[in-house]
Amino acid sequence: MLCMKAWVYGKVQGVGYRMYCRKRARELGVAGYAQNLPDGRVEVLMYGEEDALSAMIDSLHEGPRFSQVLGVDVERVSTGETPPQGFMTG
């Protein structure tokens, strides 16, 4: 299982972006979270198999209908923690 962290910027707060992430993560079997950051970005932590994470990252670039994703920065991370159950928004 891999762990990736993404930072999504553009019009991604107040448009249902985190709920969109949760829905896609559940469809793909990805665990983790999506949370708003004070600077207007959304941070997404994802645990899953490589194919599922690749599909999730593709989804981050799309976003929900009223969002406008300008970019997504992604990095592989090693947390040393047990992956969470499910996907949460905060």
N, C-alpha and C positions, 0 to 999 in steps of 0.2 A: 504494500500500500504506500502510495506517495502522498506528500503534503505540499501544496502550493499556496502561495499568498498572492493576491492581486489587489491593485489599487485602480479603481475606475474613476475617470474624471469626465466632466462635461455636465450636462443637465441630468443628474442622477439622484438628486434628493428631492423628495416631495412629489415623485412621479410613479411610485410603486416599484422602484427598482429592487429593493431588498426582498419584497414579496415575490417578485419575478425570479430572483435568485433562489429563493427557498423552493418555489414550485419546480424549477428546472433541476435543482439539486436532488429533490425527492424522485423525480422522474429518472434521473441518471444513477441513483444510488450513491450520491456524494454526501459526505458528512461535513460539518463545519459551521461557519456563520457568515453573515453579512451585516456590517454595521456602518452607520454614518460617521464620518470624521468631521471635526470642526472646520476644516478647510474646504468643505464641499464635496470631497471625494467619498466613495464607498470602499471600504476595505472588505475583502472576501477571503476567508481562509477555507481551503478545500482539502479533504482527505478522500482518496479513492484510487481506483485502478487507473492506469495511464489513459486508456481509451475514454473512460468516463470524465476524467479531468480535462482531456483535450476537447471533448464536446462541451463541457461546462465553460471553458475559456472562450470557445466560439460563441456561446450564448451570452457571455459577458459583453462581447463586442456589439451584439445586437440590442439587448435591453428591451424593455417593454415599450409599448406604443408611444407614450408621451415623453420618453427619455430621449436624450441626444448624447450618445457616447462619443466623446472626442478622442479617447485613448484608454488603453488598459496596459498597465505595467505588471508583469508577472515574474515571480521568482520562486524557485524551489526552496523549501525550508525544511529544516530538521528540528522538530520540536522536542523530541524525546518524551513526549506525552502520549497517553492513550488517546486514540481518536475519539471524539465525542459521538454520542448516539444521535443520529438525525442532523438536521440543519436548522440553525436558529437565526433569528434576526434580533438586533439590539439597537 
